[in-house]
Amino acid sequence: IALSGLLALGRRHGRTLVALLASPQVGWGLLALGSSQAAAGIGTVVLLATSVVGLGAMTAALIVGGMLTADDEPEGAGPAPFGLASRPLNLFAWCVGGATALGVPFFGGFVARHLITSGALSGTKLGIPLLGLAWLGDALFAVALVRATVLAFKADPDDDDAEAEETATKRPSSTIAELLELPGVALALVAVALGIFPQTFLNMGVLFATD
């Protein structure tokens, strides 16, 4: 987790960040299983669900934004290529997905990390420094994601480039484009719901799946 966060500090491309962000999910799961605590076991099941919706929302945002292509992929900030104004719904899906995968408070991923942390603190003494490294890795990743995404909140990241400005003004805002954003937005809303109503999520299936 810590190494992934450290590597992410030098990356800006969305595909690379999502790939690196998948590795910490595995690390948190191994930390939970290694603690052999009931709370951490429940946290592992929550982690699986929140990782799917978090990383899924980010990937969907990259695809709709045109950042994942078969050819050379464009440079950009988060899910938006440089020179094109960010679409609010797509940026929402990317940001919520990242916050969920990182376990930011009030999002679904935080529930998993809270349960895993409780289990690790109740386990062996070795779990405490490992837990500190895990949270350090998430903190580094948060810095990396903010650094890679912040320019997407500007209307035109390349406002010194006349050609990029012209491209941004000609970008279509069609109903089809808005429909393509719906899968990512839906996953992001599920991620928010998991953070707001964790007890409902636990009672509906997590405890059964853990058993």
N, C-alpha and C positions, 0 to 999 in steps of 0.2 A: 504493500500500500504506500509506504513511504517512498520507495524507489519510483513508483508510477507517478506520484505527485511531483517528485523532483524532475523527472523527465518531462512532465507536462509543462513546466515553467518555460521551457525553450521551444514550445510548439504553439502554433496558432491555427493550424488547419483543422477543420471540424472532424474529418474522418479519423485523424490521428488522435484527437482528444477523446472521441467516443471509444476508440479501441483501448486507449490507456485507461479510461474510466471504467471499462469492463473488468480490468484486472483487480482493482481494489474490492469489487464486489466478491470476487473469489477469496481474497484475503480476509475480508470480514467473516465470510462463511467458515473458513478454516479456523479462524480465531474462536468462533462460536463453538464449533464442534470440538475443538481441542480443550475447551474449558469443562466440557462434560456436565454442564449445568442446565437445568430445565428451562430457565428463562432464556438462556442463549439458544437453546433448541427452538423455542418459539420464535426468537428473533431471526433465526436462519430462514424459517418459512416466510416471515414477513419480508426479509431481504430479497428472497427470490421474486416475490410478487412486485415489490417496489422497483427492483432492478429492471424488470421487464417493461413496466410502464414508463420509467424514467428514461432509460436508454432508448426505448421505442419512440418516445416523443421527440428526443433529440435527433434520432436517425430520420424520422419522418420529416422533421423541419429541414434537415440538410437536403433531402431529396427534392422537396417542393421548392426550396430556395435555389436549386440548381447547383449546389455545391458537390453533389455526387454525380459524376458523369462517366461515360465510357472513355472519353477523351481526356486530355489534360484538364485537370480541374482548376477552376478559377481561384485566384486569391480572394479572400474575403474576411469578414468579421462575423463569427458565429455562423448563422445560416444564410447570411446575405453576402453576395459577391460585391466587391468594391465597385463603386460607380452606380449601384442600384439601390434605391431607397428600400429600407427594411419593411416587410409587411408585418403589421402589428400582431396578427394572430399567429403567424409563423414564429415571430420572435418570442411571443408568449409561450408557445410550446417548447421552444429550445430552452428558455430560461427556467421554466418550471421543471422540465425534464432533468436539467443539470442540477437544480436544487434538490430534487428528489433523489437522484443517484448519489449525491454528496451527503445526504442526511441533514440538510439544513433544518433547523427547528420549524415546526408547524407544517412540515411536509412529511409524506409517508416514510421516507427513508430514515428520518430521525427516530421513529418508533423502533425500527430494527436495530439501529445503533444503540439506542437506550437499553434495550433488552440484552443485547450482546455485551455491552459494557457492564451491566449489572452481573451477568453470569461470569465474565472474565475477572471481575473484582472479587468474586466469591470463590474463584478457583485457586490455582497454584500461584505462588509469588512471582513466577516467571511471566504470568499473564499481565501483570501491571506494567512493566516496561514495554512489552509488546503492544499493549493497549495504547500507551503513550505514543509509540511510533505510528500506530494506525491513525490516531487523531491528528498527528502532525502531517501525515500524508494527505489526509482530507483537507487540512488547512492550506497546504501547498497547492492542491488541486483547485481550491476555491479561488486563490490568487490567479492561477493560470487561466481559469475560465473567465474571470472578470477581465483580465488583460486581453484575452482573445475576442471578447464579445463587446467591449465597451464602445468600439467605433460603430457598431451596428445601430446604436441609438441616435446617431447623427443622421440628419436627412440625407446628406451626401458625403460619405467618408472621403471622397476625392474632390473636394470642392475647388482645388487648384487646377484640376484637369478639366479643360473645356469639353473634351470628348466624352468623359465620364458623366459630366453634368447633362450633356445632351441625351445620353443613353438613359439616364435616370428619368428625364422628363417624358421620354417616349415609352417607358415601360408600361405594358398594358395592365389594367386592373379589372380583370374579367371575372365573371361568375364562376367560370371553370377553375380559375386559379384559387378562388375562395373555397370551392368544393374540395380541391385537392388538399387544402390545409386542414380539413375537418378531422382526419384520422389522428394527426399529431395533437390537435387541440383536445380531442376526446380523451386521448391517453393522458394529457396534462391535467384535465379535469378529474380523471380517476385518481391521479397522483395526489391532487389537492384533497379530494374526498377521503383518501386513506389517511391523510394527516389530520383532518378535522374530526373524523369519526373512527378512530382506531379501535375503540371497543367493539363497535358494530362489526368491523372487519374481523376482529379476533373471534367473536362469537359465531359469525357466519361460516367460517371455514378454517381459520388458522389453527385453532385448537384441535379440530378433527384431523387436519393434515399432519400436525405434529404427532398425534397419537399413532 
